[in-house]
Amino acid sequence: MEMVKESSTNKGHYSIQLASKISGVGVHTIRAWEKRYQAVVPERNASGRREYNDKDVERLSLLSELCTLGHSIGKIAHLSTGDLKVQLQKLGKKTDGHQKASSLRSPSLTVVNVEESLKILFDALEEYKIDTISEEFNRLKLVLNPRELVLKVISPLLKELEKGVETEKFNISQEHALSALIKFHTGHILFRGNHSKSVRPLKVLLCAPEGSFNEFGLLQAALLCSFYNLQFYYLGPNLPADSLLDSYRSLEGGLVILETKDDTGHLSEGFIRSYAEKVAGGIGEGRLIMDDSRVKESSQSSQWSHLNQYSNISIMKDIEGLDQLLKSL
């Protein structure tokens, strides 16, 4: 089975690494799709290296979207680019005109019923129907932009999940299952390359302090940065202060978002305060945003009053507050 390259003016000369970043398809996956299915047939330059054009990148992006929705690559790799678009359009995905991966995301559709979607997710969780949860997330990713997904779905979902665990409506296994799915789908949005590279000078670093492994606040912050086209670097949880400052200086960052919520109770308020003070003092003209409801509740106490001397520290009350701050940048 061989895919015939469509005749048109194919601009762009991309290495396989760059084609991977733009389309969101891994380098190894691209090679496998070429070898097994001739999904794309890139040209070769004088040195024999693959060179991908805009049409190749567009095909990879379309194939990736359809595979995410459950299609088998073996059954769709031979389809023309036009037929791939038709398949996505049947699923409510707009693919008008020539588009790269950065413009493939359809605008939010007003027909989505978020309350109904949340009910579906929780009903599926109670019955431990993991496939149903994943399917619903896939649908929501198509019709909601990253900001809407955070404010309308993920944040309310996490709050209800926390309440459900406290009241024993959900057990630990259910909590872990839903948490893992949220991380997976959030990660897919963030790292598949569908948000354009920002040309804005401000760089945002996202992390949690050493000893903290809570990522949900960071993932939601990353989605918001993506929506507002901010250049962000996801440094992840459990990051020592010295490592954060080294990264900040290396990347010439301007803003640090620090997730200090600790569900394990292993981090003391004194440790968090010392960590924040060290970072605030080390980033100079930069700005530190602390995201933690516990800090909010204690911010007026004597323990947290020491942070008031740092004009570059801000404490967010909730995800909505962080959204407004990023919107203003």
KOLBA-324541 format. One line per field, with one value per residue (C-alpha): residue number from 0; residue in one letter; chain; y, x, z. Coordinates in pm, 1 decimal. Last residue first. Example, Ala and Ser with C-alpha at 12.3 -4.5 7.8 and 13.67 -1.06 7.14 Angstrom:
2
nr	[1, 0] $
rest	[S, A] $
kette	[A, A] $
c2	[-106.0, -450.0] $
c1	[1367.0, 1230.0] $
c3	[714.0, 780.0] $
***
This chain:
329
nr	[328, 327, 326, 325, 324, 323, 322, 321, 320, 319, 318, 317, 316, 315, 314, 313, 312, 311, 310, 309, 308, 307, 306, 305, 304, 303, 302, 301, 300, 299, 298, 297, 296, 295, 294, 293, 292, 291, 290, 289, 288, 287, 286, 285, 284, 283, 282, 281, 280, 279, 278, 277, 276, 275, 274, 273, 272, 271, 270, 269, 268, 267, 266, 265, 264, 263, 262, 261, 260, 259, 258, 257, 256, 255, 254, 253, 252, 251, 250, 249, 248, 247, 246, 245, 244, 243, 242, 241, 240, 239, 238, 237, 236, 235, 234, 233, 232, 231, 230, 229, 228, 227, 226, 225, 224, 223, 222, 221, 220, 219, 218, 217, 216, 215, 214, 213, 212, 211, 210, 209, 208, 207, 206, 205, 204, 203, 202, 201, 200, 199, 198, 197, 196, 195, 194, 193, 192, 191, 190, 189, 188, 187, 186, 185, 184, 183, 182, 181, 180, 179, 178, 177, 176, 175, 174, 173, 172, 171, 170, 169, 168, 167, 166, 165, 164, 163, 162, 161, 160, 159, 158, 157, 156, 155, 154, 153, 152, 151, 150, 149, 148, 147, 146, 145, 144, 143, 142, 141, 140, 139, 138, 137, 136, 135, 134, 133, 132, 131, 130, 129, 128, 127, 126, 125, 124, 123, 122, 121, 120, 119, 118, 117, 116, 115, 114, 113, 112, 111, 110, 109, 108, 107, 106, 105, 104, 103, 102, 101, 100, 99, 98, 97, 96, 95, 94, 93, 92, 91, 90, 89, 88, 87, 86, 85, 84, 83, 82, 81, 80, 79, 78, 77, 76, 75, 74, 73, 72, 71, 70, 69, 68, 67, 66, 65, 64, 63, 62, 61, 60, 59, 58, 57, 56, 55, 54, 53, 52, 51, 50, 49, 48, 47, 46, 45, 44, 43, 42, 41, 40, 39, 38, 37, 36, 35, 34, 33, 32, 31, 30, 29, 28, 27, 26, 25, 24, 23, 22, 21, 20, 19, 18, 17, 16, 15, 14, 13, 12, 11, 10, 9, 8, 7, 6, 5, 4, 3, 2, 1, 0] $
rest	[L, S, K, L, L, Q, D, L, G, E, I, D, K, M, I, S, I, N, S, Y, Q, N, L, H, S, W, Q, S, S, Q, S, S, E, K, V, R, S, D, D, M, I, L, R, G, E, G, I, G, G, A, V, K, E, A, Y, S, R, I, F, G, E, S, L, H, G, T, D, D, K, T, E, L, I, V, L, G, G, E, L, S, R, Y, S, D, L, L, S, D, A, P, L, N, P, G, L, Y, Y, F, Q, L, N, Y, F, S, C, L, L, A, A, Q, L, L, G, F, E, N, F, S, G, E, P, A, C, L, L, V, K, L, P, R, V, S, K, S, H, N, G, R, F, L, I, H, G, T, H, F, K, I, L, A, S, L, A, H, E, Q, S, I, N, F, K, E, T, E, V, G, K, E, L, E, K, L, L, P, S, I, V, K, L, V, L, E, R, P, N, L, V, L, K, L, R, N, F, E, E, S, I, T, D, I, K, Y, E, E, L, A, D, F, L, I, K, L, S, E, E, V, N, V, V, T, L, S, P, S, R, L, S, S, A, K, Q, H, G, D, T, K, K, G, L, K, Q, L, Q, V, K, L, D, G, T, S, L, H, A, I, K, G, I, S, H, G, L, T, C, L, E, S, L, L, S, L, R, E, V, D, K, D, N, Y, E, R, R, G, S, A, N, R, E, P, V, V, A, Q, Y, R, K, E, W, A, R, I, T, H, V, G, V, G, S, I, K, S, A, L, Q, I, S, Y, H, G, K, N, T, S, S, E, K, V, M, E, M] $
kette	[A, A, A, A, A, A, A, A, A, A, A, A, A, A, A, A, A, A, A, A, A, A, A, A, A, A, A, A, A, A, A, A, A, A, A, A, A, A, A, A, A, A, A, A, A, A, A, A, A, A, A, A, A, A, A, A, A, A, A, A, A, A, A, A, A, A, A, A, A, A, A, A, A, A, A, A, A, A, A, A, A, A, A, A, A, A, A, A, A, A, A, A, A, A, A, A, A, A, A, A, A, A, A, A, A, A, A, A, A, A, A, A, A, A, A, A, A, A, A, A, A, A, A, A, A, A, A, A, A, A, A, A, A, A, A, A, A, A, A, A, A, A, A, A, A, A, A, A, A, A, A, A, A, A, A, A, A, A, A, A, A, A, A, A, A, A, A, A, A, A, A, A, A, A, A, A, A, A, A, A, A, A, A, A, A, A, A, A, A, A, A, A, A, A, A, A, A, A, A, A, A, A, A, A, A, A, A, A, A, A, A, A, A, A, A, A, A, A, A, A, A, A, A, A, A, A, A, A, A, A, A, A, A, A, A, A, A, A, A, A, A, A, A, A, A, A, A, A, A, A, A, A, A, A, A, A, A, A, A, A, A, A, A, A, A, A, A, A, A, A, A, A, A, A, A, A, A, A, A, A, A, A, A, A, A, A, A, A, A, A, A, A, A, A, A, A, A, A, A, A, A, A, A, A, A, A, A, A, A, A, A, A, A, A, A, A, A, A, A, A, A, A, A, A, A, A, A, A, A] $
c2	[3998.1, 4075.3, 3737.1, 3563.1, 3747.2, 3681.5, 3309.8, 3297.2, 3448.9, 3193.9, 2915.9, 3021.7, 3273.1, 3343.0, 3472.0, 3734.2, 3773.8, 4044.0, 4307.1, 4089.2, 4236.6, 4091.1, 3738.6, 3778.4, 3811.8, 3445.5, 3305.1, 3603.8, 3509.7, 3707.8, 3465.6, 3159.1, 3087.8, 3189.7, 2978.2, 2676.8, 2753.7, 2728.1, 2898.0, 3116.9, 3356.6, 3478.4, 3776.1, 3868.0, 4184.3, 3989.9, 3617.1, 3512.8, 3697.2, 3568.0, 3215.3, 3217.9, 3374.1, 3120.3, 2827.0, 2969.9, 3019.9, 2671.2, 2518.9, 2711.9, 2612.0, 2251.0, 2012.6, 1649.1, 1708.7, 1465.8, 1691.6, 1963.2, 2281.6, 2480.4, 2514.0, 2784.0, 2995.8, 3174.5, 3480.5, 3661.4, 3389.0, 3434.3, 3065.2, 3001.5, 3236.4, 3078.7, 2728.6, 2796.1, 2953.6, 2647.6, 2413.8, 2611.7, 2599.2, 2221.0, 2091.6, 1818.9, 1893.2, 1987.0, 2216.6, 2300.5, 2589.3, 2849.6, 3092.0, 3260.4, 3217.6, 3303.1, 2957.3, 2784.8, 2976.7, 2868.1, 2505.7, 2535.6, 2677.1, 2380.4, 2140.2, 2318.0, 2315.1, 1946.3, 1851.9, 1775.7, 1600.5, 1831.8, 1738.8, 1997.1, 2282.3, 2274.1, 2406.5, 2623.5, 2875.7, 3155.6, 3345.8, 3699.4, 3811.5, 3743.4, 3549.9, 3260.4, 2923.4, 2812.2, 2568.1, 2233.3, 2084.2, 1751.0, 1856.1, 2055.9, 1890.5, 1539.4, 1630.0, 1739.4, 1414.5, 1201.1, 1403.0, 1394.7, 1021.4, 955.9, 1163.6, 978.3, 639.7, 753.5, 890.7, 574.8, 360.6, 583.7, 540.3, 768.1, 852.5, 825.9, 1173.0, 1297.2, 1115.4, 1271.2, 1617.9, 1585.5, 1453.1, 1741.5, 1993.3, 1806.6, 1802.2, 2169.9, 2259.3, 2018.1, 2099.0, 2459.8, 2658.6, 2430.1, 2304.9, 2654.7, 2785.9, 2501.6, 2550.3, 2337.6, 2141.4, 1888.9, 1840.5, 1784.0, 1489.8, 1326.5, 1382.1, 1205.9, 911.1, 879.7, 876.8, 617.1, 394.1, 413.6, 279.5, 239.3, 248.6, 546.0, 697.9, 663.4, 843.0, 1111.5, 1166.6, 1161.2, 1412.4, 1638.4, 1615.9, 1703.0, 2008.3, 2106.0, 2100.1, 2161.1, 2341.5, 2663.7, 2509.4, 2626.8, 2703.9, 2411.8, 2321.0, 2268.6, 2605.5, 2515.7, 2185.2, 2355.9, 2451.0, 2480.6, 2552.8, 2455.4, 2187.3, 2227.7, 1929.7, 1829.8, 1454.5, 1437.6, 1720.5, 1499.7, 1224.9, 1482.4, 1624.3, 1279.5, 1241.2, 1564.8, 1458.3, 1139.8, 813.7, 549.9, 607.9, 566.5, 195.7, 119.4, 425.8, 282.9, 543.1, 606.4, 982.0, 1027.2, 835.6, 1088.3, 1384.9, 1222.4, 1148.2, 1511.6, 1638.4, 1400.4, 1502.2, 1873.3, 1813.1, 1635.3, 1912.9, 2178.7, 2010.3, 1742.9, 1691.0, 1353.9, 1339.7, 1194.2, 1449.4, 1619.4, 1642.0, 1363.4, 1417.0, 1296.2, 1017.1, 1039.7, 766.2, 516.5, 250.5, 47.4, 246.8, 594.6, 534.1, 381.9, 679.0, 924.0, 722.3, 727.7, 1106.4, 1156.4, 1316.8, 1662.1, 1807.2, 2106.8, 1935.8, 1620.0, 1815.5, 1998.9, 1674.3, 1519.7, 1818.4, 2071.6, 2231.5, 2437.2, 2491.5, 2225.0, 2369.5, 2109.0, 1755.2, 1508.3, 1247.6, 901.4, 676.3, 330.3, 0.0] $
c1	[11.0, -349.7, -487.9, -225.4, -349.3, -714.8, -650.7, -451.9, -746.7, -983.8, -749.4, -790.2, -677.8, -342.2, -57.7, 171.0, 541.6, 746.5, 699.2, 879.3, 845.0, 494.9, 638.0, 735.4, 366.4, 320.2, 395.3, 234.8, -99.3, -264.8, -158.0, -280.8, -598.7, -436.7, -129.1, -355.9, -537.2, -206.0, -81.0, 221.8, 313.8, 673.5, 775.3, 1106.2, 1304.7, 1550.1, 1479.4, 1695.6, 1521.7, 1181.7, 1320.6, 1481.9, 1175.5, 943.7, 1153.2, 1171.7, 794.3, 728.3, 960.3, 798.1, 452.7, 562.0, 573.5, 485.6, 110.4, 50.0, -193.8, 68.9, -37.2, 274.0, 238.4, 489.0, 430.4, 754.5, 754.2, 1026.9, 1259.2, 1603.6, 1606.1, 1943.9, 1875.2, 1538.8, 1676.5, 1953.3, 1696.0, 1471.8, 1764.3, 1865.3, 1506.9, 1490.1, 1222.4, 982.0, 717.7, 749.1, 981.0, 711.2, 854.0, 613.0, 600.4, 263.5, 2.0, -288.2, -438.9, -104.5, -42.7, -388.8, -310.4, 20.2, -157.0, -394.6, -102.7, 80.6, -220.8, -269.7, 93.3, 118.2, 450.3, 582.5, 907.5, 1117.6, 900.1, 643.8, 713.0, 604.5, 840.0, 688.0, 887.9, 792.1, 943.2, 632.2, 707.1, 490.6, 522.9, 180.5, -31.9, -102.9, 237.5, 123.4, 273.6, 7.0, -307.4, -172.8, -48.8, -396.0, -539.7, -289.2, -296.8, -677.4, -672.1, -424.7, -627.0, -946.4, -786.6, -609.1, -929.3, -1119.4, -854.8, -856.2, -1228.8, -1510.2, -1822.9, -1603.0, -1709.1, -1348.4, -1294.1, -1605.3, -1507.4, -1169.3, -1336.1, -1581.1, -1296.3, -1100.0, -1396.3, -1474.4, -1111.4, -1092.1, -1424.0, -1538.9, -1231.0, -958.5, -1134.0, -1257.7, -900.6, -766.8, -1033.4, -1344.4, -1510.3, -1244.8, -1091.5, -1442.6, -1495.4, -1166.3, -1248.6, -1581.6, -1411.6, -1159.8, -1430.3, -1629.6, -1323.5, -1255.6, -1598.0, -1544.8, -1918.5, -1874.9, -1625.5, -1866.7, -2134.6, -1879.9, -1772.5, -2125.6, -2236.6, -1946.4, -2045.3, -2406.6, -2292.0, -2063.8, -2338.3, -2157.3, -2366.7, -2163.6, -1880.6, -1531.5, -1318.3, -1157.4, -796.7, -616.2, -442.5, -112.2, -102.5, -73.7, -374.2, -458.2, -828.2, -1119.6, -1050.8, -1338.5, -1382.1, -1739.9, -1681.8, -1801.0, -1557.8, -1274.7, -1356.2, -1393.5, -1052.9, -898.1, -1070.0, -914.4, -570.6, -609.2, -669.9, -395.3, -308.5, -672.3, -716.4, -362.5, -365.1, -659.7, -920.8, -998.1, -1037.8, -667.9, -597.8, -809.9, -620.6, -282.4, -378.1, -480.2, -154.4, 56.8, -129.7, -72.5, 297.0, 328.4, 136.2, 359.3, 677.8, 892.4, 1259.5, 1417.0, 1794.8, 1984.8, 2267.0, 2133.9, 1784.9, 1528.4, 1160.3, 900.3, 652.8, 371.9, 137.5, 355.9, 188.7, 460.4, 776.1, 625.4, 399.2, 692.3, 917.2, 649.3, 591.6, 961.7, 969.7, 659.8, 352.7, 260.0, 242.1, 469.5, 711.1, 734.6, 787.3, 1068.4, 1238.4, 1180.8, 1352.3, 1126.7, 1140.4, 828.1, 612.6, 418.7, 271.9, 20.2, 7.2, -96.0, 161.0, 37.0, 22.7, 154.0, 0.0] $
c3	[3119.4, 3215.2, 3105.8, 3314.7, 3625.5, 3546.4, 3505.3, 3827.7, 4011.3, 3856.1, 3965.7, 4328.8, 4590.7, 4427.7, 4641.1, 4486.2, 4560.9, 4381.1, 4651.5, 4903.4, 5251.0, 5275.4, 5278.7, 5643.9, 5730.8, 5647.9, 5992.8, 6162.1, 6010.6, 5731.5, 5457.1, 5645.3, 5446.9, 5121.8, 5195.1, 5248.5, 4922.2, 4734.8, 4417.8, 4482.2, 4202.7, 4201.2, 3987.3, 3830.5, 3901.8, 4115.8, 4082.1, 4376.3, 4659.0, 4556.5, 4525.1, 4869.4, 5029.2, 4866.6, 4989.9, 5340.9, 5350.9, 5214.1, 5474.6, 5756.5, 5638.0, 5676.6, 5384.2, 5450.1, 5471.7, 5185.3, 4999.4, 4958.7, 4780.5, 4700.4, 4323.2, 4228.9, 3920.2, 3835.8, 3608.3, 3414.9, 3299.2, 3151.4, 3060.8, 3223.3, 3513.8, 3589.6, 3545.9, 3799.3, 4033.4, 4010.5, 4068.4, 4378.2, 4509.4, 4481.0, 4240.3, 4354.7, 4091.0, 3722.6, 3530.0, 3273.6, 3074.9, 2943.3, 2651.4, 2685.3, 2413.1, 2644.2, 2592.3, 2643.6, 2964.0, 3082.6, 3002.1, 3188.9, 3494.7, 3490.5, 3471.0, 3750.9, 3982.0, 3914.6, 3968.0, 4340.6, 4406.5, 4676.1, 4850.8, 4669.9, 4560.0, 4275.4, 3926.9, 3634.6, 3473.1, 3263.5, 3002.3, 2900.0, 2568.3, 2356.4, 2037.4, 2150.7, 1985.4, 1868.5, 2063.0, 1897.9, 1976.0, 2121.6, 2454.1, 2629.8, 2499.9, 2551.6, 2898.0, 3000.4, 2867.7, 3055.6, 3377.4, 3387.7, 3320.1, 3601.6, 3846.8, 3751.9, 3817.4, 4134.0, 4284.5, 4192.5, 4358.1, 4666.6, 4719.2, 4605.4, 4803.9, 5111.3, 5231.3, 5209.6, 4879.6, 4729.8, 4846.3, 4674.5, 4358.9, 4364.2, 4376.0, 4109.4, 3873.1, 3927.1, 3834.3, 3539.6, 3371.5, 3343.2, 3446.9, 3311.4, 2997.2, 2923.5, 2934.2, 2718.4, 2442.8, 2457.1, 2176.1, 2077.8, 2420.3, 2557.8, 2323.6, 2419.4, 2784.6, 2735.5, 2565.6, 2849.0, 3113.8, 2919.2, 2883.4, 3257.7, 3348.5, 3724.0, 3796.3, 4030.4, 3785.8, 3494.5, 3692.7, 3782.4, 3421.6, 3283.2, 3546.0, 3455.8, 3088.9, 3170.5, 3365.3, 3076.3, 2815.1, 2487.3, 2229.0, 2243.5, 2044.8, 2132.0, 1831.7, 1650.2, 1720.3, 1392.9, 1393.6, 1559.0, 1376.3, 1040.7, 838.4, 467.7, 428.9, 649.3, 909.8, 1154.9, 1387.2, 1464.2, 1442.1, 1080.8, 1011.8, 1135.2, 883.3, 606.4, 692.0, 657.7, 321.6, 198.5, 319.0, 116.3, 295.9, 302.8, 669.8, 778.1, 847.7, 965.7, 1189.1, 1381.2, 1473.1, 1839.1, 1868.9, 1941.0, 1621.5, 1430.8, 1576.3, 1506.4, 1145.9, 1097.4, 1246.5, 1039.2, 724.0, 799.1, 857.1, 522.1, 345.6, 499.4, 380.7, 544.1, 466.3, 551.3, 550.6, 256.2, 253.5, -57.9, 90.7, 98.7, 29.0, 273.1, 198.6, 452.4, 573.7, 388.3, 608.1, 776.4, 711.0, 710.3, 1010.6, 1201.1, 1121.6, 1233.4, 1551.9, 1636.4, 1594.3, 1807.6, 1653.5, 1787.3, 1438.0, 1493.1, 1733.1, 1520.3, 1199.2, 1378.8, 1478.6, 1135.6, 977.8, 812.2, 467.9, 408.1, 103.2, -78.8, -394.9, -495.7, -627.9, -363.4, -269.3, -352.7, -47.4, -107.1, 0.0] $
***
